Amino acid sequence: MHTSREWASNATIDGLFDVATKHGAIGGKALGAGGGGCLLFYSRPDEEHVLRSALEACGAHIIDFNFDWQGLLTWQA
């Protein structure tokens, strides 16, 4: 699931990927420009609570989000 690149990963990120795969993550991706430490993991809905708990136990901060299926919306003020 995860290929480490020296410039894009570190022991903390690699450790979180290991924890995630052992606790229900189907896939994952490091996001950003390489300094913020934001990771995205995907799991089955019935495995989400196990994955969240395991990552939080490692000190990870969970950020909830939803996909917007309508695309870009614009308006004029």
N, C-alpha and C positions, 0 to 999 in steps of 0.2 A: 504494500500500500504506500510506502513512503521511501523515497530515495533521498539520502542525505547529501547535501552539498555543503562544503565547509563554510562558504560565505552566506548560506541561507538557513543554516540550522545550528543548533548547539545542543548540549547535553540535556537541557531542560525541555526543549522542543522534542527531541528524540524520545525522552522519557515519557512525555505526555502522549505521543503517538503510540508507544508501547502499551501504556495504561489503557488508552482508548480502544485499541484492537483487542485487548484482553477482556474488555467490558462492553462489547456489543457494537463498536463502530464498524460500519461496512466500508467506509472510505473517509479520507480526510485530506486537507490541504492547508499548507501554511499560506497566509495571505499578507499582503502589504509589501513594503519595499525592503524588508529585512531589518527591523529594529523595534517594531512595535509588539511583536510576539502575539499576533492574532492568528488563531487556528480555527478551521471550520471542520466539523466532523458530521458525518451522516450515519444515522442508525434507523432501525425499524422503530416505529412508534412505541411498540411494547417493550423495547430495550432502552428507550430514552432515559428513564429515571435511573437505571443502573449506571449508564454512561455518565450522566450528570453528577451523580453522587461520587463516583470514582474520581472524576476530574476535579471536583471541588475539594475532595480529600487531599489532593495533591497541591492545593492552593490556587487552582485555576478559577478565574472569574467568568461565569457564564453570562453571555449576552443573548437575550431573546430577540428574534427577528422573524419577519414573515416575508415571503416573496410577494411581489406585486405583479399579478398576472395581466394587468391592463396596459403595461408599458408606460412610456413617458407621457406625462400629462403636463400641459402648459396652460397658463392663464395670463391675462393682462391686468395689471393693477391700475 
